[in-house]
Amino acid sequence: MVSLRCKMMVQSELEKLGLKFSRLDLGMVELTNDLAAAEQLALKENLTRLGLELLDDKKSILIEKIKQVIIELIHYSDELPDVNYSTYISEKLNYDYNYLSNIFSEVKGITIQNFIIFHKIEKVKELLLYNELNLTEIAYKLHYSSVAHLSNQFKKVTGLSPSFYKKLKEKRNINLENL
């Protein structure tokens, strides 16, 4: 569950099945009662039909928590932390970072660092689209050491420079307006 829409879909399914919960956050639900086997199966089937997954093993749950911390930090937080990401994630989840990193890489097939980079670039795309900040401000906001570092990472991930990406989006918007 990484979006508000997913959260609303899960809440709806829980209510349809008459399952009471005390907390519903992105990526996590705390139920007030234990699920019977039939209830768990029904919930799993309903969520699968919606393209969502019910996680019940500890590694998968921990992976989702790591992803949730990163996504919330990059996409929904106004300020990135002053500490490095590894320290932040480790403190937030109360686990040694090496342990988290090893499990994440083992299960997801990519490093936490690459996951962070991917989401930072997605945030850069979003900020470029809204056209509210220039590249220098974006680099500062997302804690890049320089605009050159941001640009190099952006090109490595997308295959395009940030300025070319922005021009493509502007050209696409102009074409759509002429339809």
N, C-alpha and C positions, 0 to 999 in steps of 0.2 A: 504494500500500500504506500505509494509515494505521492499521491495527490489528494486534494480535497474531494475530488470526484470519487476516487477509490474508497475513501473513508465513508462517504455517504452511501455508496453501494453496499459496503460491509454492514453499516448500521441498518440499512433496509433489510438485508438478509437476516440479520440477527433478530430484528423485530418480527419478520415474517415467521420465523421458527419459534418465536416466543422465548428467546434466550436473553436473559438479563445480563447486563454488563455494568461494571462500575467505572470503566475507563476505556476510551476508544481514541487512540492516537494514530498518527501515520505509522503503519507497520506493526501495530500491536493492539491487542484487545485483552482486557482483564475481565473475565466472566465472574459473576457473583457465585455461581455454582459449578461444580464439575460437570462435564458433559457425559451423558450416557453414550454408549457405543453408537446407537442409532442416531442420536443427535449430532455426534461428531461426523458421522458418515454423510448425513443430510447437509450439514454445513459445508463440508468439503466438496460435495457434488455441486451445490448451489454456487459456491465461490468459483469452482472450476469452470462452470458454465459462463460465468462473467469474465473469465480470463484471469482470475486471481487464484492464489495458491494458499492453502492452509499449511502452515509450517508447524511441525510438532517435534522435530528433533533439535537438540541443543545447538548443534553447529549452524544449522540453517537460521535459527532464531538469532544467534549471535551475528551472523553475516548480515541479516536484515537490520539489526541494531546499528552495526557499523555504517551501512548504507544510509540509514535514516539520519544518523548524526552528521554525515558528510553532506547529504542533500539539504537538510535543514540549515546547516551552517552556510553553505554556498548560495543557496537559492532563496532562503527566507530570513536570513539574518542581515541586519543593516551594517553590522561591523564584524569583520573577521577577527579572530582572537590574536592577541599579541604574541602568544606562544606558537610554536610550530604545530602542524597538524597532528603529528604523531603523539605529542604530549597532550594535546587537546582531546583526541579520541581516547587515548589511554585513561586520562582522568575522568572523562565523561562516562566511560563504561566500566571503570574500576578493574581493568585488566592490563597486564603487561603488553606493550605495543608489539613486541616480537611475536608473542602468542597470537594476538589478533591478526597481525600481518601474515603469519604462516597459515592460519586457518583460512583467511580470506583468499589468499593466492591458491591454496589447495582446492577450495570449493569453486571459486569463480574463474580461475584460470588467468587472472590479471592481478597486478599488485594494487594495494590500497592507493599508492601514489598515482598510478595510471587512472584509477577510478576518480580520484580527486581532480587530476588534470582534465579528464573528459568533462566533468561537471563544471569546472572553471571555464572551459572553452564554451560550453553551452550557455553559461551566464554571460560571457563576453558577447556571444551572438545576440542574446536577448538585449543587452545594453546597447549594442550597435544598432539593433532594429528600432529601439525606442528613440535613438538619436538625442538622448538627453546629456550624455557625457562624451567627451572626446577620448581618444585612445590613452592619453596621459592620465586622465582622471580614472579611467577604467583600470589601468595598470596599478595605480595607487590603491584604488578601492579593493582590488583582488590580491593585493600584496605581492605583485610582481616586482622584481628588482629593477626592471626597466621596461620601457615600451618595446625595445628590441627583443627582450626575453619573451614578452607576451606575444609579439608578432611571430617570432620563431616557433613558439609552441603552438600558436593558432594554425600556422601554415603546416606544421608537422601533423596535426590532427585532422585538419579539414582539406589540406591541399591548396588552400587559397590564402592570400594575405588578408588581414582584417579590412584594409581599404578596398580591395577588390570585392570581398564579400559584401561590404556595405553598398558598393556601387551596383552589384547584382540585385540586391534587395530593392534599391531605389529604382532601378530600371524596371524590375518586375512590377513594382507599385505603379509606376507611370503607365506601363502597358495595360494593367488592370483598370486603371482610371479611364483609358481610352476605349474600353469595350462598351 
